[in-house]
Amino acid sequence: MKQVALIELAKLLKIKPAQAVYCLSLPLGKQVNQGDLIAQKKTLLGRKKVLAPVDGWLYKLEADTGQLILTDSLEVKDENQLGKKLNQGVVEVKTKKDNKESESATKTKSSSIKTIFGWGQARGKLVHFKAKLGLKDLKPEWENKIVWAEGLSDPGVVFKADVLDLAGLIIKTNDDVASDWQDRSEASEIAVLFIDDKTSLTKLVGKKIKLDGQAGTIDEV
């Protein structure tokens, strides 16, 4: 597997590197042909578009720089991982084993849950709000925390959470509701992950987690 192109997505769209993921038109792991639309941003005059400069695979988006890497192929291992996390919408949740005899970071207990889509990255203690989250429910003491809620009662919640400096949101929802957010996501910098409405994260409540909305991962740290 070789890198065939490095696209300065953040610079081309004139956005912050962390916002680049919001503008992707295709998920990572997809094969593209030269000239295919791979990212776009709404502007007052229409849309600013970025096209694939060569044939290849959308391999990785660097969150710190906003650079998109295209490769000539995908290794089988990578393709399987990307298929699970992106194409099939599966997020992997890992928690530390209650085993004092082992200090190995690789000894984790993991399970899979269904995720719809998400964006951004965050770290913070997980708090559970046991109802749909509304504008009046957001609390200043949630600053730097990740809130898991049973849904959203108002779309403005995401933007107010951003202003209050919440680290991230994990929202139970369904495909229809989540799809409404795909056009709004670039307006917010807070990390958000929409998960299946039957999913439970109870075992992670009160623990510090790492949330990666783009990759669809939740890890205890």
Secondary structure, 3 states (H helix, E strand, C coil): CCEEEEEEHHHHHCCCHHHHHHHECCCCCCEECCCCEEEEEEECCEEEEEECCCCEEEEEECCCCCEEEEECCCCHHHHHHHHHHHHCCEEEEEEECCCCCCCCCCCEEEEEEEEEEEECEEEEEEEEECCCECHHHCCHHHCCCEEEECCECCCHHHHHHHHCCCCEEEEEECHHHHHCCCCCHHHCCCEEEEEECCCCCHHHCCCEEEEECCCCEEEEC
